[in-house]
Amino acid sequence: MSQSPIRMSEEVREALELGLPVVALESTIISHGLPRPRNLEVARDLEAVVRAGGAVPATIAVLDGEPLVGLDKRQLERIANDDGMRKLGHRDLAPALASGASGATTVSATAFLAAVAGIDVFATGGLGGVHRDWVTTQDESADLGLLARVPITVVCAGVKSILDVPATLQRLETLSVGVIGYRTAMFPGFYLRSSGLPVDWTVDTPEQVAAVMRAQVALGEPRSALIVANPVAEAEQLDPALHDRILAEALQAAEREGVTGQAVTPYLLGYLVEHTAGASLEANLAAVRGNVALAAEIACCCAVPTDRG
């Protein structure tokens, strides 16, 4: 059997060996999601939130063809400041490793590498999903298919509201990916507390999430991800009326300008940031921080420390 190409930081490796709580973090938000120098500030802040919650942060990326689980100070700065950093999904990992490329990992790549490394909990902002006009474009995020195949718990604020949220929830059901609302009966709307769509199951504590995770393990194969849908705080959500108006304008602008394919998502997100005077970005970051804090609590509830003696 070939040795895994994944290299874990000493801190992450030791934590996993000792059964201590670890939370995986994606790196795309650092390299492609935020302007400099705020991107590096946010990256450090999110790792600090994990530590404050009693867990070890494991920010994931690929540098020079090597998948890294847990970044040191220099590596984190490189992800934040290198203009040549690629955006790597799960399908890009093998070519990146073979060619010695460097890139930040999306939800699908991060979830895959975290699961292979033995990390149970992953925190992110919003998942990808089924795109609007799917009937004609057949555009669906790789996040969904990958989450149907990896045993990891993903704490998120739902899926990006620029997507077809009802179709995404239906697709998750088809793929047998579990979805539970955290202290909510409604599926979150990324920037908003609610998408207007219900969830079938609600939990109220990190311990209850951990119990669901243990039940998944007890049931055995096949395994898939568990999505913990954690809404942004009401005081920090984007104004719903503003969100709906600007998103409608963004969709019209994208159609008018002929924006298609992979360019649609960054275009729409950028339009929202610009035309809400940055309010959508602040709501996004508030959601991410809340998800990271909850993920640390869940990881602590799941941890089973080993006795070295």
PyMOL commands that set and color helices and strands:
alter all, ss='L'
color gray80, all
select helices_A, chain A and resi 10-17+28-31+38-52+73-81+90-99+107-117+134-137+142-147+165-174+206-219+234-236+240-256+261-275+279-302
alter helices_A, ss='H'
color red, helices_A
select strands_A, chain A and resi 7-8+22-25+56-63+66-69+86-88+103-105+121-123+153-156+178-182+186-189+192-198+202-203+226-229
alter strands_A, ss='S'
color yellow, strands_A
deselect
rebuild
show_as cartoon
